[in-house]
């Protein structure tokens, strides 16, 4: 197990290094720099901009900037944010918790709902309920997540929606949150989390349900399911104890890939709901041409992909004894 984890981590380091290299080169080759957007409307002189570029090392050759960035990255230094004038790692760290909470809540909705719907469809394949759920999941999967977020806002949001039930934007009620009890603060956070998490989770659940249905159908046709039924086991025991458990193996792989995908998917949701997370911060950084922030966010996403895949491999080895001896 130790060799397996160590090997996967070494592969992960190589992946992160390649991603960091590509991100650095592509962003530096893009036209403009953090001072281009100042434009003619800025009172800053050309001499001031040139001096600022020299101070940040942006006037040096690309390969010199690259080797300096990689050396700093090896020490855990992602550089300085040009737009916020503070270390990128600190700026990202302030926003990652909000994004992780949103992604985790969406992931919970995604897999709990998706596995339930997919298992129900697979156990009743060809029925009217299966056909109806297939239409619903395919329709939902085709809906852009930002459009679904806007529709949820129009139905449920305060001062905007028809039902006026939930906050529309932000992660807490400004001006009120600080005076609430701990339980009241938790409730306020959850109320703000519901709409963006549901918007992100429902679209994912539709895709998960399709995978789960296919996996369930494949398992139900296996010989050991027929043997379990021939032994006189109740249908509920056959479906839950045998079919569902074995059909979850492909879903574990999907789970390992979903968390980093959800982190990147939060960009649109955070923008729609003004959620103060990493996604919205990166969008602002792109417009500001803040190279270090965007590159740092890409590296963080690459690390999440590596960790997600490692977690999926470990879960797969725990569930399926056949792969435990594979290193």
C-alpha positions in Angstrom: 0.0 0.0 0.0 2.8 2.4 0.9 4.6 1.7 -2.5 1.3 2.2 -4.3 0.6 5.6 -2.6 4.3 6.7 -3.1 4.2 5.8 -6.8 0.9 7.6 -7.4 2.2 10.7 -5.5 5.4 10.7 -7.7 3.3 10.5 -10.8 1.2 13.3 -9.4 4.2 15.6 -8.9 5.1 15.0 -12.6 1.6 15.9 -13.6 1.5 19.1 -11.5 5.0 20.1 -12.9 3.8 19.7 -16.5 0.5 21.6 -15.8 2.5 24.4 -14.1 4.8 24.6 -17.1 2.0 24.8 -19.7 0.0 27.3 -17.6 3.0 29.5 -17.2 4.0 29.5 -20.8 0.5 30.0 -22.2 -0.4 32.8 -19.9 2.9 34.6 -20.5 2.4 34.3 -24.3 -1.0 35.9 -24.2 -1.0 39.5 -25.3 -0.8 42.2 -22.6 0.3 42.2 -19.0 -1.1 43.5 -15.6 -0.4 47.0 -16.6 -1.9 47.0 -20.1 -5.4 47.4 -18.8 -4.4 50.7 -17.2 -4.8 52.1 -20.7 -4.7 55.8 -21.6 -7.2 56.5 -18.9 -4.6 55.8 -16.2 -2.6 58.7 -14.8 0.4 56.4 -14.6 3.3 57.4 -16.9 5.0 55.0 -19.2 8.1 55.4 -17.1 6.2 54.2 -14.0 4.8 51.2 -15.9 8.2 50.3 -17.2 9.7 50.5 -13.7 6.9 48.4 -12.3 7.5 45.7 -15.0 11.2 45.7 -14.0 10.3 45.3 -10.3 8.1 42.3 -11.1 10.6 40.8 -13.5 8.2 41.0 -16.4 10.9 42.6 -18.6 13.1 39.6 -18.4 13.2 36.8 -21.1 10.5 34.1 -20.8 12.9 31.3 -19.9 14.4 33.4 -17.1 11.0 34.1 -15.7 10.1 30.4 -16.0 13.1 29.1 -14.1 12.6 31.6 -11.4 8.9 30.7 -11.1 9.6 27.0 -10.9 12.3 27.5 -8.3 9.9 29.5 -6.2 7.1 26.9 -6.8 9.4 24.2 -5.4 9.5 26.2 -2.2 5.8 26.5 -2.1 5.8 30.1 -3.3 3.2 30.9 -6.0 4.4 34.5 -6.3 2.7 37.8 -5.6 -0.8 38.8 -6.8 -0.4 41.9 -8.9 -4.1 42.9 -8.3 -4.1 42.4 -4.5 -0.5 43.1 -3.8 -0.1 40.1 -1.5 1.1 36.5 -1.8 -1.0 34.4 -4.2 -1.0 31.5 -1.7 -2.6 33.7 0.9 -5.1 35.2 -1.5 -6.1 31.7 -2.7 -6.2 30.3 0.8 -8.7 33.0 1.9 -11.1 31.8 -0.9 -10.6 28.1 -1.1 -12.8 27.2 2.0 -15.9 28.8 0.4 -15.3 26.9 -2.9 -14.6 23.6 -1.1 -17.8 24.0 1.0 -19.8 24.7 -2.2 -18.2 21.8 -4.2 -18.6 19.4 -1.3 -22.3 20.2 -0.9 -22.8 19.9 -4.7 -20.9 16.6 -4.7 -23.1 15.2 -1.9 -26.2 16.2 -3.9 -24.7 14.8 -7.1 -23.8 11.3 -5.9 -26.6 10.7 -3.4 -29.3 11.7 -5.8 -27.5 10.3 -8.9 -26.9 6.9 -7.4 -30.5 6.7 -6.1 -32.0 7.6 -9.4 -29.7 5.4 -11.4 -30.1 2.4 -9.2 -33.9 2.8 -9.3 -33.8 3.0 -13.1 -31.5 0.0 -13.5 -33.6 -2.2 -11.3 -36.7 -1.3 -13.3 -35.3 -1.0 -16.8 -37.8 -0.6 -19.5 -40.6 0.5 -17.2 -42.5 3.7 -17.5 -40.7 5.1 -14.5 -37.4 4.3 -16.2 -38.4 6.1 -19.4 -39.7 9.1 -17.5 -36.5 9.4 -15.4 -34.4 9.0 -18.5 -36.1 11.9 -20.1 -35.7 14.0 -17.0 -32.0 13.2 -16.4 -31.1 13.8 -20.1 -32.9 17.1 -20.1 -31.3 18.2 -16.9 -27.9 17.1 -18.1 -28.3 19.3 -21.2 -29.1 22.4 -19.2 -26.2 24.9 -18.7 -25.4 25.2 -15.0 -25.5 29.0 -15.1 -29.0 28.9 -16.7 -30.2 26.5 -14.1 -28.8 28.8 -11.4 -30.7 31.8 -12.8 -33.9 29.8 -13.0 -33.6 28.7 -9.4 -32.9 32.3 -8.4 -36.0 33.5 -10.3 -38.1 30.9 -8.4 -36.7 30.8 -4.9 -34.5 33.9 -4.3 -35.4 36.9 -2.0 -36.8 40.0 -3.8 -36.3 38.2 -7.1 -38.0 34.8 -7.1 -41.7 33.9 -7.1 -41.5 32.1 -3.7 -39.1 34.5 -2.0 -37.6 31.8 0.2 -33.8 31.9 0.0 -30.9 34.5 -0.3 -29.9 35.1 -3.9 -26.2 36.1 -3.6 -23.3 35.9 -1.2 -22.3 33.4 1.5 -23.8 35.3 4.4 -26.2 38.2 5.3 -24.1 41.3 5.4 -24.7 43.5 8.4 -26.7 40.8 10.2 -24.4 37.8 10.3 -22.1 39.2 12.9 -24.9 39.7 15.4 -26.4 36.2 15.1 -25.9 33.3 17.5 -23.6 30.5 16.4 -26.6 28.4 15.4 -28.1 31.4 13.6 -24.8 31.9 11.7 -24.7 28.3 10.7 -28.3 28.5 9.5 -27.6 31.7 7.6 -24.6 30.0 5.9 -26.7 27.0 4.9 -29.5 29.1 3.5 -27.0 31.0 1.3 -25.4 27.6 0.2 -28.6 25.9 -0.9 -29.2 27.5 -4.3 -25.7 27.4 -5.7 -25.1 23.9 -4.4 -28.4 22.6 -5.9 -27.6 24.3 -9.2 -24.2 22.7 -9.4 -25.3 19.3 -7.9 -28.4 18.7 -10.0 -26.6 18.8 -13.3 -23.9 16.5 -11.9 -26.6 14.1 -10.5 -28.2 13.8 -14.0 -24.9 12.5 -15.4 -24.1 10.3 -12.4 -27.6 8.7 -12.7 -26.8 7.7 -16.3 -23.6 6.0 -15.3 -25.2 4.3 -12.4 -28.1 3.0 -14.5 -25.7 1.5 -17.1 -23.5 -0.1 -14.3 -26.6 -1.5 -12.6 -27.9 -3.0 -15.8 -24.5 -4.6 -16.4 -24.4 -6.2 -13.0 -28.0 -7.4 -12.9 -27.2 -9.6 -15.9 -24.3 -11.4 -14.2 -24.5 -15.0 -13.1 -24.0 -14.3 -9.4 -27.2 -12.2 -9.4 -29.2 -15.1 -10.9 -27.5 -17.4 -8.3 -28.6 -15.1 -5.4 -32.1 -15.1 -6.7 -32.1 -18.9 -7.1 -31.1 -19.2 -3.4 -34.4 -17.6 -2.5 -33.0 -14.2 -1.3 -35.5 -11.4 -1.2 -35.3 -9.0 -4.2 -34.4 -6.1 -1.9 -31.4 -8.0 -0.6 -30.3 -9.0 -4.1 -30.5 -5.4 -5.4 -29.0 -3.7 -2.3 -26.5 -6.3 -1.1 -25.3 -7.6 -4.4 -26.2 -5.6 -7.5 -25.9 -2.1 -6.0 -22.6 -2.8 -4.2 -20.9 -4.2 -7.3 -22.3 -1.5 -9.6 -20.7 1.2 -7.5 -17.2 0.3 -8.7 -17.3 2.5 -11.9 -18.9 5.2 -9.9 -15.9 5.3 -7.6 -13.7 6.3 -10.6 -16.3 8.9 -11.5 -16.2 10.2 -8.0 -12.4 10.7 -8.1 -12.8 12.8 -11.2 -15.9 14.7 -10.2 -14.4 16.8 -7.3 -11.8 18.6 -9.3 -14.4 19.1 -12.1 -16.8 20.5 -9.6 -14.1 22.9 -8.4 -13.7 24.2 -11.9 -17.5 24.2 -12.5 -18.0 26.5 -9.5 -16.6 29.4 -11.7 -20.0 29.9 -13.4 -22.0 29.2 -10.3 -19.9 31.6 -8.1 -20.3 34.3 -10.7 -24.1 33.9 -10.9 -24.6 33.8 -7.1 -21.7 36.2 -6.2 -20.3 33.4 -4.1 -16.9 34.6 -2.6 -14.9 31.6 -3.7 -11.9 30.8 -5.8 -13.8 30.6 -9.1 -15.0 34.2 -9.0 -11.5 35.3 -7.9 -9.9 33.6 -10.9 -12.4 35.2 -13.3 -11.5 38.7 -11.9 -7.8 37.8 -12.1 -8.1 36.8 -15.8 -9.6 40.2 -16.6 -6.9 41.9 -14.6 -4.2 39.8 -16.3 -2.9 38.6 -12.9 -0.7 35.9 -14.2 0.4 34.5 -10.9 -3.2 34.1 -9.5 -4.5 32.3 -12.6 -1.4 30.0 -12.8 -1.7 29.3 -9.0 -5.4 28.4 -9.4 -4.5 26.0 -12.3 -1.8 24.4 -10.1 -4.3 24.0 -7.2 -6.8 22.4 -9.6 -4.1 20.0 -10.9 -3.4 19.0 -7.3 -7.1 18.3 -6.7 -7.1 16.1 -9.8 -4.2 14.1 -8.5 -5.6 13.8 -5.0 -9.1 12.9 -6.4 -7.6 10.1 -8.6 -5.5 8.8 -5.6 -8.7 8.8 -3.5 -10.6 6.9 -6.2 -7.7 4.3 -6.5 -7.7 3.8 -2.7 -11.5 3.4 -2.6 -11.4 1.0 -5.5 -8.8 -1.2 -3.8 -10.8 -1.2 -0.6 -14.1 -2.2 -2.4 -12.7 -4.6 -5.0 -10.3 -7.3 -3.5 -9.2 -8.2 -7.1 -7.1 -5.1 -7.5 -5.4 -5.1 -4.0 -2.4 -6.9 -5.2 -1.9 -4.6 -8.2 0.7 -1.9 -7.6 
